[in-house]
Amino acid sequence: MTLRVNGADHRLAVEPRVSLLDALRERLHLTGTKKGCDHGECGACTVLLDGQRAKSCLTLAVMQDEAEITTVEGLADGDRPHPMQAAFVRRDAFQCGFCTPGQIMSAIGMLREQNRPSDAEIREGMSGNLCRCSAYPNIVAAIRDVAHGRGEPVDGTAERDGEGR
């Protein structure tokens, strides 16, 4: 099978029971996607499948043969971090960092689903991603910054909303 990950095709031979998470980490050595609970409860393994957020521990690799898979390693543009990555750093939206890749991927997917969510909508939309360190207020602030144009929008365009940068 071929997995298209971060814009590159990777030919793999995997057993039908191998999760996308294990294929990414163990076969492609993309370790940014974390193995937390391995039951779809913590969100540490969140990736984007065709732009939609998905928990890779619950997804079989063989079912993603034609999907566009994006991991946290595929977000930066060279040395320039993705706007969500930059917002997480700016807002100190992490402590131990274990959940951060999944939080960032889920946040990007959520903002593609919902334009300019309120803080309550951000908390609801991110409820499938747990943070052991309880950095939730800073995570919400980082997502709000990107959603409301303080920093760069998720799609990287330069539109402004009048709220400043």
C-alpha positions as CSV (number, residue, x, y, z in Angstrom):
1,M,0.0,0.0,0.0
2,T,1.0,3.6,-0.3
3,L,0.5,6.2,2.4
4,R,0.6,9.8,1.4
5,V,2.0,11.6,4.4
6,N,2.9,15.3,4.6
7,G,2.9,15.4,0.8
8,A,5.2,12.4,0.2
9,D,4.2,8.9,-0.9
10,H,5.5,6.0,1.2
11,R,5.2,2.4,0.0
12,L,4.6,0.1,2.9
13,A,3.7,-3.5,3.5
14,V,1.6,-3.7,6.7
15,E,-0.7,-6.3,8.2
16,P,-4.4,-5.4,8.1
17,R,-4.5,-4.9,11.8
18,V,-1.8,-2.2,12.0
19,S,-3.1,1.2,13.1
20,L,-2.2,4.4,11.3
21,L,-0.5,5.5,14.5
22,D,1.8,2.5,14.5
23,A,2.5,2.8,10.8
24,L,3.5,6.5,11.3
25,R,5.6,6.0,14.3
26,E,7.2,2.5,13.8
27,R,7.4,2.3,10.0
28,L,7.8,5.9,8.9
29,H,9.6,7.1,12.1
30,L,7.3,10.1,12.4
31,T,7.3,10.3,16.2
32,G,5.5,13.6,16.6
33,T,2.2,11.8,16.7
34,K,2.0,10.4,20.2
35,K,0.8,7.1,21.5
36,G,-1.2,8.0,24.7
37,C,-4.1,5.8,25.6
38,D,-4.2,3.7,22.4
39,H,-8.0,3.7,22.8
40,G,-9.0,7.1,21.2
41,E,-9.7,8.8,24.5
42,C,-6.8,11.2,24.9
43,G,-6.3,12.7,21.5
44,A,-2.5,12.6,21.6
45,C,-2.5,10.7,18.3
46,T,-4.6,13.2,16.3
47,V,-3.7,13.7,12.7
48,L,-5.5,15.2,9.7
49,L,-7.0,12.8,7.1
50,D,-8.0,14.8,4.0
51,G,-8.0,17.9,6.2
52,Q,-10.3,16.3,8.9
53,R,-9.0,15.5,12.3
54,A,-8.8,11.8,13.2
55,K,-7.4,9.8,16.0
56,S,-4.8,7.6,14.3
57,C,-4.8,5.0,17.0
58,L,-8.4,4.1,16.0
59,T,-7.7,4.2,12.2
60,L,-6.3,1.2,10.3
61,A,-3.4,2.1,8.0
62,V,-4.7,0.0,5.2
63,M,-7.9,2.1,5.1
64,Q,-5.9,5.2,4.3
65,D,-4.4,4.1,1.0
66,E,-5.6,7.2,-0.9
67,A,-5.9,9.7,1.9
68,E,-3.8,12.8,2.4
69,I,-2.4,12.4,5.9
70,T,-0.9,15.4,7.7
71,T,1.1,15.0,10.9
72,V,2.6,17.7,13.1
73,E,5.9,17.2,11.2
74,G,4.2,18.4,8.0
75,L,3.0,21.7,9.3
76,A,6.0,24.0,9.2
77,D,7.0,25.8,6.0
78,G,10.7,25.2,6.1
79,D,12.0,27.0,9.2
80,R,8.7,29.0,9.5
81,P,6.3,27.3,12.0
82,H,2.6,26.9,11.2
83,P,0.5,29.8,12.7
84,M,-1.0,27.4,15.2
85,Q,2.5,26.1,16.3
86,A,3.6,29.8,16.7
87,A,0.5,30.6,18.7
88,F,1.1,27.7,21.0
89,V,4.6,28.9,21.7
90,R,3.5,32.5,22.0
91,R,0.8,31.6,24.5
92,D,2.8,29.0,26.4
93,A,0.1,26.5,25.6
94,F,2.1,23.5,26.7
95,Q,4.0,22.3,29.7
96,C,5.3,18.7,29.3
97,G,4.6,18.9,25.6
98,F,3.3,15.3,25.3
99,C,-0.2,16.3,24.2
100,T,0.9,19.3,22.1
101,P,1.1,17.7,18.7
102,G,-2.3,16.2,19.0
103,Q,-3.7,19.5,20.4
104,I,-2.3,21.4,17.5
105,M,-3.6,19.0,14.9
106,S,-7.0,18.9,16.5
107,A,-7.1,22.7,16.7
108,I,-6.3,23.1,13.0
109,G,-9.0,20.6,12.1
110,M,-11.5,22.2,14.4
111,L,-10.9,25.7,12.8
112,R,-11.5,24.2,9.4
113,E,-14.8,22.9,10.7
114,Q,-15.9,26.0,12.5
115,N,-15.1,29.6,11.7
116,R,-14.3,32.0,14.6
117,P,-15.5,29.9,17.5
118,S,-16.1,31.4,20.9
119,D,-14.0,30.2,23.9
120,A,-16.9,27.9,24.9
121,E,-17.0,26.4,21.4
122,I,-13.2,26.0,21.4
123,R,-13.4,24.1,24.7
124,E,-16.2,21.9,23.4
125,G,-14.4,21.4,20.0
126,M,-11.2,20.4,21.8
127,S,-12.8,18.2,24.4
128,G,-11.4,15.0,22.8
129,N,-7.9,16.1,23.5
130,L,-6.6,15.8,27.1
131,C,-3.7,17.7,28.7
132,R,-2.2,16.1,31.8
133,C,-0.6,19.4,32.8
134,S,-3.9,21.4,32.5
135,A,-2.7,24.0,30.1
136,Y,-6.2,24.4,28.9
137,P,-6.6,28.2,29.3
138,N,-3.4,28.8,27.3
139,I,-4.5,26.3,24.7
140,V,-7.8,28.1,24.3
141,A,-6.0,31.5,24.0
142,A,-3.7,30.1,21.3
143,I,-6.5,28.8,19.3
144,R,-8.5,32.0,19.8
145,D,-5.5,34.0,18.5
146,V,-5.4,32.0,15.3
147,A,-9.2,31.8,14.9
148,H,-9.7,35.6,15.3
149,G,-6.8,36.7,13.2
150,R,-4.3,37.6,15.9
151,G,-1.4,35.8,14.3
152,E,-1.8,34.2,10.9
153,P,-5.0,32.3,9.9
154,V,-4.9,28.5,9.7
155,D,-4.8,28.5,5.9
156,G,-1.8,30.8,5.9
157,T,-3.6,33.6,4.1
158,A,-2.9,37.2,5.0
159,E,-6.4,38.4,5.5
160,R,-7.0,40.8,8.4
161,D,-10.1,41.1,10.5
162,G,-9.5,44.5,12.1
163,E,-8.5,43.1,15.5
164,G,-4.8,43.7,14.8
165,R,-1.9,41.3,14.9
